[in-house]
């Protein structure tokens, strides 16, 4: 088990964030209270899910759907799901892949970075992204990539503000949605 990382976000806020890998139970089950919190986190980001189409009804995201989504992510051996907590509550989640399916792509990928909507614009997303980058840097990785839905200008602006630059435009591998591929050198 990796020890949790404690960090304080930059700026005027005095929050404490603990980030730790998601631990699943026997058979990949998530503990009920954790699944409830994760479902609330996903449901709070209705606009994103409306754009992504990842859930059939962004106004009715259910625990079993969140559990299935995370189980699908974790079925890939090089995937890591990190939970971010503050004041004892789940406030964010990130899903990363150490290797892209394209063997010629040397960079790890951030597949998802989501912060509870009530905690938007207080620095948690920036801090969680920084922690993810630091973890890859410590493993000797030289860059990290992600794909942002092309019709999500606020997400593109968020990642650009963190130093990510557009390197490609192409459809995503799962649903063929138009995406902006962004990269940051580490």
Rosetta silent file (secondary structure, phi, psi, omega in degrees, C-alpha in Angstrom):
SEQUENCE: XXXXXXXXXXXXXXXXXXXXXXXXXXXXXXXXXXXXXXXXXXXXXXXXXXXXXXXXXXXXXXXXXXXXXXXXXXXXXXXXXXXXXXXXXXXXXXXXXXXXXXXXXXXXXXXXXXXXXXXXXXXXXXXXXXXXXXXXXXXXXXXXXXXXXXXXXXXXXXXXXXXXXXXXXXXXXXXXXXXXXXXXXX
SCORE:     score description
SCORE:     0.000 S_00000001
   1 L     0.000  140.023  177.493    0.000    0.000    0.000 S_00000001
   2 L   -87.106  136.379  179.324    1.187    3.496   -0.810 S_00000001
   3 L   -67.904  141.686  178.190    1.152    5.937    2.071 S_00000001
   4 L   -59.638  147.883  176.561   -1.360    8.750    1.691 S_00000001
   5 E  -103.993  127.887  178.771    0.016   12.064    0.498 S_00000001
   6 E  -107.753  131.976 -178.608   -1.027   15.132    2.437 S_00000001
   7 E  -144.201  154.677  171.288   -0.815   18.507    0.756 S_00000001
   8 L  -112.248  133.375 -177.862   -2.181   21.989    1.191 S_00000001
   9 L   -68.294  152.533  175.941   -3.355   23.764   -1.948 S_00000001
  10 L   -68.394  162.418  175.868   -1.657   26.956   -3.025 S_00000001
  11 L    96.323 -166.188 -171.398   -3.417   30.244   -2.515 S_00000001
  12 L   -78.962   -2.119 -175.865   -5.556   31.643    0.270 S_00000001
  13 L   -88.630  145.882 -178.159   -7.329   28.381    1.142 S_00000001
  14 L  -118.560   52.352  178.725   -6.287   26.316    4.138 S_00000001
  15 L   -93.019  158.128  174.165   -7.698   22.929    3.222 S_00000001
  16 L  -118.983  129.973 -179.793   -5.921   19.659    3.720 S_00000001
  17 E  -116.085  131.912  173.616   -6.174   17.011    1.036 S_00000001
  18 E  -111.183  130.306 -179.981   -5.306   13.361    1.537 S_00000001
  19 E  -121.808  129.462 -179.463   -4.818   11.304   -1.623 S_00000001
  20 E  -147.518  153.197  178.286   -4.695    7.521   -1.565 S_00000001
  21 E   -64.025  144.437  175.171   -5.241    4.657   -3.992 S_00000001
  22 L   -66.711  130.170  176.675   -8.745    3.237   -4.174 S_00000001
  23 L  -111.515  124.544  178.879   -8.922   -0.057   -2.326 S_00000001
  24 L  -103.529  154.896 -179.929  -11.620   -2.472   -3.396 S_00000001
  25 L   -83.854 -165.460  179.540  -12.930   -5.386   -1.380 S_00000001
  26 H   -57.328  134.060  179.313  -13.327   -9.028   -2.257 S_00000001
  27 H    70.276   15.471  179.017  -14.414   -9.487   -5.836 S_00000001
  28 H    80.778   12.656 -178.067  -13.738   -5.820   -6.579 S_00000001
  29 L   -74.586  143.789  174.345  -16.597   -4.575   -4.412 S_00000001
  30 L   -96.676  139.219  175.776  -16.552   -1.040   -3.052 S_00000001
  31 L   -57.953  141.102 -176.141  -17.651   -0.472    0.536 S_00000001
  32 H   -50.565  -51.432 -179.425  -21.205    0.915    0.611 S_00000001
  33 H   -61.393  -37.673  177.892  -20.414    4.286    2.238 S_00000001
  34 H   -66.547  -43.264  178.838  -17.539    4.897   -0.184 S_00000001
  35 H   -61.977  -37.152  176.638  -19.717    3.995   -3.168 S_00000001
  36 H   -61.780  -46.078  179.232  -22.356    6.440   -1.896 S_00000001
  37 H   -64.385  -42.100  179.248  -19.776    9.237   -1.717 S_00000001
  38 H   -65.098  -37.861  177.726  -18.388    8.412   -5.149 S_00000001
  39 H   -63.846  -41.810  176.992  -21.889    8.386   -6.613 S_00000001
  40 H   -62.639  -40.675  178.060  -22.535   11.841   -5.119 S_00000001
  41 H   -61.059  -51.482  179.999  -19.225   13.062   -6.581 S_00000001
  42 H   -61.424  -46.365 -177.524  -20.064   11.757  -10.064 S_00000001
  43 H   -63.795  -28.839 -178.946  -23.667   13.019   -9.897 S_00000001
  44 H   -68.526  -18.217 -178.410  -22.512   16.498   -8.865 S_00000001
  45 L  -102.433   50.866 -176.148  -20.761   16.861  -12.241 S_00000001
  46 H   -53.805  -45.410 -176.581  -23.924   16.665  -14.322 S_00000001
  47 H   -60.558  -41.464  177.921  -22.678   19.006  -17.075 S_00000001
  48 H   -62.631  -46.942 -177.909  -19.612   16.859  -17.702 S_00000001
  49 H   -67.793  -28.462  175.307  -21.649   13.678  -17.868 S_00000001
  50 H   -65.559  -41.162  177.764  -24.126   15.348  -20.176 S_00000001
  51 H   -70.230  -43.014 -172.188  -21.242   16.118  -22.563 S_00000001
  52 H   -75.986  -32.907 -175.394  -19.475   12.789  -22.173 S_00000001
  53 L    72.390   15.534 -177.978  -22.462   10.480  -22.414 S_00000001
  54 L   -67.444  -24.530  177.945  -20.720    8.136  -19.968 S_00000001
  55 L  -124.516  141.158 -174.995  -23.977    7.594  -18.079 S_00000001
  56 L   -57.899  -37.956 -179.029  -27.390    7.129  -19.749 S_00000001
  57 L  -132.688  102.345 -177.763  -29.072    9.823  -17.634 S_00000001
  58 L   -64.149  -11.332  176.392  -26.781   12.490  -16.118 S_00000001
  59 L   -92.444   -1.840 -177.070  -29.660   13.472  -13.811 S_00000001
  60 L  -146.548   65.971  178.610  -29.901    9.958  -12.384 S_00000001
  61 L   -85.289  125.725 -172.758  -26.445    8.479  -11.818 S_00000001
  62 L  -107.884  152.868 -179.524  -26.761    5.328   -9.724 S_00000001
  63 H   -53.655  -41.388 -178.613  -24.278    3.556   -7.438 S_00000001
  64 H   -65.100  -29.776  177.424  -24.251    0.409   -9.573 S_00000001
  65 H   -71.004  -42.630  178.479  -23.311    2.517  -12.625 S_00000001
  66 H   -64.326  -44.626  178.607  -20.417    4.165  -10.782 S_00000001
  67 H   -59.812  -42.574  179.730  -19.257    0.783   -9.466 S_00000001
  68 H   -66.044  -40.537  179.205  -19.389   -0.690  -12.986 S_00000001
  69 H   -62.586  -45.816  179.453  -17.489    2.273  -14.434 S_00000001
  70 H   -68.159  -37.551  177.807  -14.718    1.980  -11.840 S_00000001
  71 H   -62.571  -40.450  177.382  -14.585   -1.814  -12.230 S_00000001
  72 H   -61.504  -45.668  178.196  -14.127   -1.352  -15.991 S_00000001
  73 H   -59.459  -47.098 -175.344  -11.276    1.096  -15.363 S_00000001
  74 H   -73.827   -8.154  177.210   -9.623   -1.198  -12.833 S_00000001
  75 L   -71.794  -15.405  176.295   -9.839   -4.167  -15.214 S_00000001
  76 L   -88.483  126.091 -172.098   -6.787   -2.696  -16.962 S_00000001
  77 L   -64.505  -22.781 -178.252   -3.661   -3.763  -15.076 S_00000001
  78 L  -102.536   22.275  178.713   -1.845   -0.423  -15.398 S_00000001
  79 E   -95.403  140.040  173.965   -4.746    1.698  -14.127 S_00000001
  80 E  -128.495  131.596  174.601   -4.653    3.520  -10.822 S_00000001
  81 E  -109.629  123.443  177.914   -7.639    5.195   -9.205 S_00000001
  82 E  -109.324  137.433  174.542   -6.789    7.797   -6.590 S_00000001
  83 E  -104.724  135.409  175.165   -9.276    9.201   -4.098 S_00000001
  84 E  -108.076  130.012  179.992   -8.868   12.719   -2.753 S_00000001
  85 E  -124.477  148.383  171.904  -10.349   13.444    0.663 S_00000001
  86 E  -144.314  137.580 -178.522  -10.720   16.580    2.707 S_00000001
  87 L    51.940   34.400  176.704  -12.310   16.844    6.132 S_00000001
  88 L    80.893    2.731 -177.647  -12.993   13.098    5.924 S_00000001
  89 E  -116.622  146.504  174.503  -15.062   13.292    2.726 S_00000001
  90 E   -69.954  122.679  179.777  -14.293   12.201   -0.826 S_00000001
  91 E  -116.230  -12.802 -178.193  -13.871   15.396   -2.825 S_00000001
  92 E  -162.843  165.569  178.637  -12.176   14.093   -5.941 S_00000001
  93 E  -147.180  144.790  171.150  -11.058   11.131   -7.984 S_00000001
  94 E  -132.271  146.349  176.707   -8.443   10.564  -10.654 S_00000001
  95 E  -125.243  122.236 -178.920   -8.021    7.634  -12.994 S_00000001
  96 E  -126.189  155.986  174.437   -4.642    7.195  -14.653 S_00000001
  97 E  -123.179  128.597  179.867   -3.052    4.697  -16.979 S_00000001
  98 L   -68.694  -25.443 -179.565    0.667    4.054  -16.800 S_00000001
  99 L  -141.072  138.373  175.615    0.677    3.093  -20.490 S_00000001
 100 L   -77.515  151.459  177.530   -1.476    4.063  -23.448 S_00000001
 101 L   -58.488  -25.882  177.206   -2.864    1.214  -25.589 S_00000001
 102 L   -78.411  113.683 -176.397   -0.671    2.519  -28.445 S_00000001
 103 L   -64.200  -16.298  178.624    2.752    0.930  -27.753 S_00000001
 104 L   -84.720   -5.234 -179.462    4.498    3.816  -29.534 S_00000001
 105 L   -94.968  111.602 -175.460    3.139    6.320  -26.987 S_00000001
 106 L   -80.904  -10.260 -172.071    5.643    6.570  -24.111 S_00000001
 107 L   -90.355  146.827  167.504    3.519    8.767  -21.864 S_00000001
 108 E   -72.972  165.093 -177.137    1.122    7.836  -19.090 S_00000001
 109 E  -127.813  145.008  167.540   -2.411    9.219  -19.380 S_00000001
 110 E   -95.691  115.239 -178.682   -4.896   10.889  -17.085 S_00000001
 111 E   -88.597  -28.771 -179.708   -8.223    9.330  -18.026 S_00000001
 112 E  -157.554  137.262  168.928  -10.330   11.216  -15.500 S_00000001
 113 E  -140.855  113.291 -174.061   -9.831   13.918  -12.924 S_00000001
 114 E  -134.337  135.174  176.688  -13.037   14.981  -11.236 S_00000001
 115 E  -117.987  142.925  178.659  -13.722   17.132   -8.190 S_00000001
 116 L   -53.709  136.712 -176.086  -17.090   17.375   -6.460 S_00000001
 117 H   -56.737  -33.897  179.681  -18.993   20.342   -7.926 S_00000001
 118 H   -65.726  -18.401 -177.657  -19.389   21.961   -4.498 S_00000001
 119 H  -107.590   11.937  175.948  -15.583   22.124   -4.335 S_00000001
 120 L   -65.625  147.845  173.610  -14.930   23.578   -7.781 S_00000001
 121 L    68.877   23.961  173.665  -12.756   26.672   -7.964 S_00000001
 122 L  -117.473    3.885  175.188  -11.037   26.261   -4.576 S_00000001
 123 L   104.063   -5.011 -178.098   -7.842   24.629   -5.846 S_00000001
 124 H   -66.475  -40.561  179.065   -8.574   20.935   -5.292 S_00000001
 125 H   -62.545  -44.533  177.838   -8.498   20.063   -9.005 S_00000001
 126 H   -61.119  -44.215 -178.795   -5.193   21.839   -9.462 S_00000001
 127 H   -66.688  -42.012  178.868   -3.771   20.123   -6.386 S_00000001
 128 H   -64.062  -41.978  176.958   -4.974   16.679   -7.428 S_00000001
 129 H   -61.100  -41.225  179.229   -3.473   17.154  -10.903 S_00000001
 130 H   -62.516  -41.116  179.282   -0.196   18.218   -9.281 S_00000001
 131 H   -65.020  -42.964  178.211   -0.162   15.080   -7.111 S_00000001
 132 H   -60.660  -46.626  179.699   -0.818   12.852  -10.138 S_00000001
 133 H   -60.922  -43.377 -179.316    1.998   14.553  -12.058 S_00000001
 134 H   -61.353  -42.039  179.517    4.369   14.216   -9.094 S_00000001
 135 H   -61.593  -41.385  177.973    3.638   10.489   -8.826 S_00000001
 136 H   -69.143  -40.345  178.882    4.503   10.010  -12.510 S_00000001
 137 H   -59.627  -42.827  179.552    7.602   12.207  -12.198 S_00000001
 138 H   -64.689  -22.010  177.217    8.818   10.080   -9.275 S_00000001
 139 L   -91.002    7.623  176.941    8.483    7.010  -11.514 S_00000001
 140 L    83.033   12.381  179.608   10.779    8.630  -14.073 S_00000001
 141 L   -76.147  145.324 -174.528    8.072    9.544  -16.570 S_00000001
 142 L  -100.062  -11.822  179.401    8.891   12.533  -18.800 S_00000001
 143 E  -163.759  168.274  176.861    5.405   13.677  -19.718 S_00000001
 144 E  -140.997  143.597 -179.309    1.723   13.001  -19.200 S_00000001
 145 E  -121.865  164.198  173.746   -1.171   13.188  -21.652 S_00000001
 146 E  -157.466  162.711  176.903   -4.926   13.428  -21.486 S_00000001
 147 E  -121.457  127.761  179.483   -7.815   13.816  -23.884 S_00000001
 148 E  -111.572  136.118  176.039  -10.438   16.504  -23.321 S_00000001
 149 E   -56.631  130.721 -175.433  -13.756   16.500  -25.118 S_00000001
 150 L   -60.979  -25.832  179.906  -13.460   19.153  -27.826 S_00000001
 151 L   -94.590   26.352  177.991  -16.825   20.645  -26.834 S_00000001
 152 L  -123.036   72.900 -175.219  -15.682   21.220  -23.222 S_00000001
 153 H   -62.128  -29.422  179.503  -13.901   24.598  -23.379 S_00000001
 154 H   -68.853  -36.572  177.070  -13.774   25.018  -19.589 S_00000001
 155 H   -68.924  -39.876  177.460  -11.847   21.741  -19.219 S_00000001
 156 H   -61.176  -43.028  179.153   -9.491   22.727  -22.042 S_00000001
 157 H   -65.209  -40.522  178.230   -8.878   26.057  -20.293 S_00000001
 158 H   -57.620  -52.636 -176.556   -8.311   24.319  -16.929 S_00000001
 159 H   -67.347  -37.242  177.428   -5.655   21.995  -18.332 S_00000001
 160 H   -62.469  -38.545  178.156   -4.017   24.764  -20.382 S_00000001
 161 H   -64.287  -23.299  178.563   -3.727   26.865  -17.205 S_00000001
 162 L   -90.621    3.888  176.490   -1.830   23.930  -15.656 S_00000001
 163 L    99.136    7.185  177.922    0.685   23.929  -18.510 S_00000001
 164 L   -81.532  141.591 -179.709   -0.831   21.316  -20.806 S_00000001
 165 E  -122.580  144.515  177.688   -0.533   22.009  -24.516 S_00000001
 166 E   -66.125  130.625  178.239   -2.571   20.688  -27.397 S_00000001
 167 E  -122.002  -12.673 -177.949   -0.636   18.062  -29.354 S_00000001
 168 E  -168.852  162.611  169.596   -3.381   16.421  -31.418 S_00000001
 169 E  -132.587  128.268 -179.917   -7.083   16.260  -32.193 S_00000001
 170 E  -165.078  162.874  176.682   -8.708   12.892  -32.728 S_00000001
 171 E   -71.319  149.901  176.979  -11.710   10.808  -31.749 S_00000001
 172 L   -72.712  161.524 -172.587  -11.525    8.929  -28.468 S_00000001
 173 L   -75.647  -24.912 -175.390  -10.996    5.177  -28.588 S_00000001
 174 L   -89.979  -46.405 -172.286  -14.248    4.174  -26.872 S_00000001
 175 L  -122.380   -0.034  178.546  -16.999    6.314  -28.330 S_00000001
 176 L    72.136   18.541  179.469  -15.447    8.241  -31.207 S_00000001
 177 L   -73.451  144.061  178.356  -16.078   11.618  -29.545 S_00000001
 178 E   -66.483  127.368 -177.125  -14.005   14.554  -30.831 S_00000001
 179 E  -131.627  151.677  170.127  -11.151   15.162  -28.397 S_00000001
 180 E  -102.578  119.572  177.343   -8.244   17.519  -27.891 S_00000001
 181 E   -89.233  129.326 -178.115   -5.158   15.580  -26.822 S_00000001
 182 E  -123.801  149.736 -178.999   -3.008   17.604  -24.443 S_00000001
 183 E  -136.761  147.218  173.048    0.460   16.927  -23.025 S_00000001
 184 E  -129.524  128.343  174.370    2.590   18.344  -20.261 S_00000001
 185 E   -72.293  138.165  179.286    6.308   17.733  -19.973 S_00000001
 186 L  -102.570    0.000    0.000    7.296   16.569  -16.515 S_00000001
